[in-house]
Amino acid sequence: MKRDIKDTAVSIYNNLFGGVKMDWTYSQKNIVEYVRIYKELMSFWEEKIPNYVYNLNYEDLVNDQEKISKKILEFCDLEWDDKCLSFYKTAVPVHTVSLHQSRQPIYKKSINSNINYSKYKDFFDELKKL
């Protein structure tokens, strides 16, 4: 999934993930490096196995959940089920920091959330270079 990198970075930096394995999330420098490595890795796989990974834009999904969800299922050769639109009603356990979010319908408040963080300008400038 592709999302505005500034919104992603703010979200990562402002969440308390806990555990030693997630210590990298508390450093802007580490987040920039992680994004660089991630982009490099995705470029590698897109070159080696074109059209194997479905890339979608987060903002598109938020703005038209049904249309984009159908495209994802089509790409995966899966049948559509209207329950896909009410994913948040499932009783399946969620073991991530996103537990609260996964129990809510898709919402738009995280789009352009970075505008409230002008103090991170240098951080954002580093991300733009990638």
Secondary structure, DSSP 8 states (H G I E B T S, - for coil): -B--HHHHHHHHHHS---SGGGGGGG-HHHHHHHHHHHHHHHHHHHHHSTTSS---BHHHHHH-HHHHHHHHHHHTT----GGGGGGGG------STTHHHHTS---STTTTGGGG-GGGHHHHHHHHT-
